[in-house]
Amino acid sequence: QVQLVESGGGLVQPGGSLRLSCAVSGRTLSTYDMGWFRQAPGREREFVAGIRWTGASTHYGDSVNGRFTISRDISKNTLYLQMNVLTPDDTAVYYCAASILKGLVFPFSGRQYNHWGQGTQVTVSS
């Protein structure tokens, strides 16, 4: 059984940084396309960042491109999201997710993901 456990969320001031982690157990991280999603109250779930199962490519949502960086450590079976220059609009619950599809196109929709973590709250406020 694959399990994803996020950590690293918290309260940060505007302009600050946080690094989220997603520990994967039950299967090797490189088996999956991996993604970070977020959902704020009253808003739809949003794709934030993703990394191909090969590690060959990364992808970012328009609102975070240039500020967030996704990475992974295969030896630790852990996915990361480095978030810089945070704004109040980044406030949300952040989820990591794993997709087994390995299609020709990277999966940007949450419906294409098979496994989800429980989420970690990120609050950006002064």
N, C-alpha and C positions, 0 to 999 in steps of 0.2 A: 504494500500500500504506500503510495507516494504521499509525503507530507511536506507542506511548505509552511515555514514559520518566519514571519517578518519581525523585525526589531529595529530600533533606532529612531522611532518617531518621538515627537515631543513639542514643546513650545519654543519658538525661536523668534527673534525680532526681525522686522523687515530688513532685507539686505544680508541676513545671516545665511548660514549653511547648515545642512544636516546630511548625514549619510545613512541610508536605509540598508538593511541587510535582509536577505531571504535565505534561510538555511533549508536545503533540500535533503530529504531522507527517503530511503526506499528505492531510489533509482538514481543513476548517474545524471548529473545536471546536463551534461552534453547530449543526452538523449532527446532533449526538448528544445523547441523554440521557447524562449522565456520572455515574459513581458511584465511591465509595471503598469498598473491602472490606478486611477483615483476616482473617488466619488465624494462630492461635496453635498451637503443637505440641499434637497430640492433640485439637484442637477443630475443629469445622466452620467453614467460611468464614462470615463474618458481614458483613452489610450495615452500613456505618458512616454514610455520608452520600451524598446525591445531589442533582443539580441538573437541572432540566428543560432540554431543548434550547432552549427559548425564553428561559431564564433567569428565567421568571416564578415559579418555585417551587423551594424546597429541602426536603429530607427528611432525617431523622436517625434512626438507631437509638436505642432507648430508653436504652442504656447510655452514650451519648455526648451525648444531647440536653442543651443548655445549656452544654456544655463545648467542643464542636467546632463549627467554622464552615466550611462549604464556600463557595467562591467561584471565579470565573473571570475571566480577562482575555482578552477576544477579540482585542485587538490583539497580544497575545503568544502567543495560541493555547495558553494554559496554564491548568490547573486547579489549585486550591489546597485544602489542608485545614489550617486553623489549629486546633491542639490545645492546650487549656489545662487546667490542674489535672489533669495526668496522674497515673495510678495504676499500680501494677504490673499490674493487670488489663488495661491497655491495651497491654501488651507483645505484639507480633505482627509479622508481615510485612504491610505495607500495600500494597494494589494499587489502581491506578486502572483503570477500565474504561469502555468506550464501547458504547452500545446504539443501533442504527439503527432500532429498531422504531417509535418515536414513537407508541406506543399511547395510548389514552384514559387509562390508568392508568400511573403511574410504575413502571418496572421495579425491583422490590426483590430479585428473585432473580438470582443470578449467571448462571444458565442463559439469561437474557434478554440477555446482553451478548455482543457479537461480537468485541471487541478488548480485550486485556489488556496491561498493562505487566508488567515483570519483577519488580516488587515492591521495597520498601525496608524494611529492618528498623528497628523502633522498640523500644527496650528501656528500660523505666522501672525503675530500681533505685537504691538508695542505696549 
